[in-house]
Amino acid sequence: MNKKWWVLLSTIVAVLGIGVFSSANQVDAKIKFTDNTTFYKSEPDNAKPSVLSAITTINQNGTLIYDADAVQQKNVITTAADHWNKAVGINLIMSYQQANVPKADADVVIKPADLPDGVGGVTGYNGVVYEGWQNIIEIGNSTLNAATSHNGFVQAVSTTSHEMGHALGLNHDPGALMGTSGADDLAKGILPNIPAYNVNAVGDMLKDLNQLYPNAKPINIPNMSDFRDDGTTEKILPTDPIASETFGSDHLVSRNFNGGKIEIKINQNVYQVGRGEVGTTNSLNLTNTQQQIVTGYVSAGGNRYYQIKVGDQYYIIWGDQDIITGDAYQDTSKATNISDTDLISNLSADTPKLVTRDFTPTKIEITGNENVYQVGIGYVGTTASLNLTGKQMQVLTTYTDVNGNHAYQIYAGGRYLVLWDYLTKVVD
């Protein structure tokens, strides 16, 4: 006997740009329930905007085959399917004609319907649903009839893509496809991209397809994202996914690969490429931990950010109040004259330029509270905040700036630090 599921078609309506869609319930893809699966098991809950349904219409071959014979506006349906196929990188959604299978073998039937005002489309049934049934997507006649204009066509494609997302097994989330954050683009006649996390959610089901169908072959889609910036250029290119990420009103403009570690000292927002903000260092248990730096960044506003890897996840955090350690943040040159290309040449916008080095062994005592800098980073605190005031430190390098004053490079707390001699005295 086939499994059954009691499904009530939701009447909640979500507004999206110039059109709307209702929340929907999925029925089995030629229908399959997902209640006994462990999809998305590798994703942390607070970094997972995709919400999986209890039902999917993905078949045992890892595709979703539709019958849209009743729809006159075939270009709306094919464009919506292509939108998904390009996003995942495989032919995932297709008509039964394209799949070369009988009409009765379609997993979902797409048809026009007279829906209530403000409802662009619905997916699923009212009542009891059995595994093995075809799923149903209804697109509002008013939505389809408006597809004669550019904006109307884009809205109809967006609505259909949204309903296809439900048929694949996605519920509503905050994003541009399964939520309302794409409204501004739709109002301009721009079809929003399918978010990477929605692609990953479908990809996760496909790679574990044998959880749904015991004899099914797992499918790995090429466009699965690990939400990582894997760019290798110093300058961030407009085509790089990270170029579109915003950090408040700021954005990143350059990379470095100096490595090192970051000690996270305060609670701050955490970001991922393709997802935006995914939590905080407190919620992800990262505050007061040391993490390996994968990539360093400088933003348009002059702030420093760092990409770190924690387990299988890549995160981006702000680093201006954290502690950075590593040999890359040391002036290692043995040349007496400091080149303009040396990082030590200009430690910070508020410090004078350093012009020469001296390697005579020296020990200093820090007698007052003085600003402290780090090569490649800039200002990192004061001698008081770093517990250096009153201590004697061995000098690694003595510098002379353009004004004839001296600065010292010291090693303390696992870091190479630079401070001026205004509140120090030589003791050896």
Secondary structure, DSSP 8 states (H G I E B T S, - for coil): ---EEEE-----EEEETTEEEE------TTSEE-TT--TTTTS-GGG----B-SEE---TTS-EEEE-TT-S-HHHHHHHHHHHHHHHTS--EEEHHHHT--GGG-SEEEEEE---TT--EEES-SEEEETT--EEEEEEHHHHHGGGSHHHHHHHHHHHHHHHHHHHTB---SSTTTSSTTHHHHHTT------HHHHHHHHHHHHTGGGTSTT------TT----------SB--TTSGGGG--BTTB-EEEEE----EEE--S--EEEETTTEEEEETTTTT-TT-EEEEEEEEEETTS-EEEEEEETTEEEEEE-TTSEEESGGGS-----SB--TTSGGGGS-TTS--EEEEE---EEEEE-S--EEEETTTEEEEETTTTT-TT-EEEEEEEEEETTS-EEEEEEETTEEEEEESTTEEE--
